[in-house]
Amino acid sequence: MSGVWVFKNGVLRLVENPSDCSSRRKMLVHVASGEAITSYSVLERKLFCLGWERYYDEPELLQYHKRSTVHLISLPRDFNKFKSIHMYDIVVKNRNEFEVRDF
């Protein structure tokens, strides 16, 4: 049995073809400018302005650290592998600066 479990209107059901679900793609948005983050270069500019620094220790990842915190943002090198979990990590570590939106 494969598929996605969906909880809707108090009922849990298995959807065998997840593309039938009303799931939407996610987009990371910089709140102040309203700009969608469409590449790592755009994201990096925003992070640098917020005091984040780039780490070069891990060749498979893009990593950013903020000196005033213990936070570390680790992202896959390929932007096509940039998923909602990475977006929410950025949102949590930069309160009121970014949002994840459906499109």
N, C-alpha and C positions, 0 to 999 in steps of 0.2 A: 504494500500500500504506500503510494507516494503522493505528494501534493502539499498543500498548505492548509493549516487549520485556521479558520476564520471565525471570530466571535462577532456576531451581529444580532441586535435586537434580543439579547439574552440567550441566543442559541449558538452553540459551537458546532461547526460542521467542517468536513474535509472537502476542499476544493481540489480536484485532481488536476485541473489545468489552471495554474495560477495566473495565466494571462487573462483569464475570464474575470479575475478580481478587479475591483476598481482601484488598483494600486497605481500610483503615479510616480514619475521620476522626481527626484529631489534636486534642488539647486541651492548652493550656498550663496548668500547675498550679503554684501557689506551694507549695514543699515544706514550709516551716515550719508553715503553717496547713492545708495540704491543700486549699486553696480553688482551684476552677477559675476561670480568668480568662474571664469571660463577657461582659465589656464593657471599653471603654477606660477608663472611670472606675475600675473595679476594678484594672486594670493600673496606671493612673497613681498610685493610692494606694500600691501596693506599690513602684513605682519611686521615688516621692518619699521613702519611708521608707529606701530604700537609697542616697539621696544624688543621685538623678538630678534634673535640672532640665529644664523644658520650654523649647524654642526655638519662636519664633513667626515665623521668617523665611520659611518655605515654606508658602504657603496650601494646597497640595494634600496636604501631609503632616503627620503628627504626628511631631515630632522631640524626642528627649531626649538630654541630654549630661550626663556626670558630670565635674565639674571635675578630679578627681584622675587622670583618664585621657584618652586621645585618642578614646575610643569615642563613637560617635553611633548612636542607634537611630532609624531612619526607618520609619514605618508609614503605610499608606494611611489616609486620613481615614475611610473607610467600614469599619466593623468586619467586615462581610460579606466584605471583600476581604483580611482578615487570614489569611494562609496559613501553612503549616508552615515555610516559609523564614523568615518573620518571627519565628515562635516560637523556632526554633533560634538565630537571631541574638540574641534576648533571653537564651536559656540560656547561650550562649557568653560573653556579656558580663557575666553575673551567675552565676558558678560557684556551685553548691550552693544556689541560691535558687529556681530554677525547673526544671521538667522538662516534656518533651513526652510525653504518653501517648496511647495508642490508646483509643478508646471506641466 
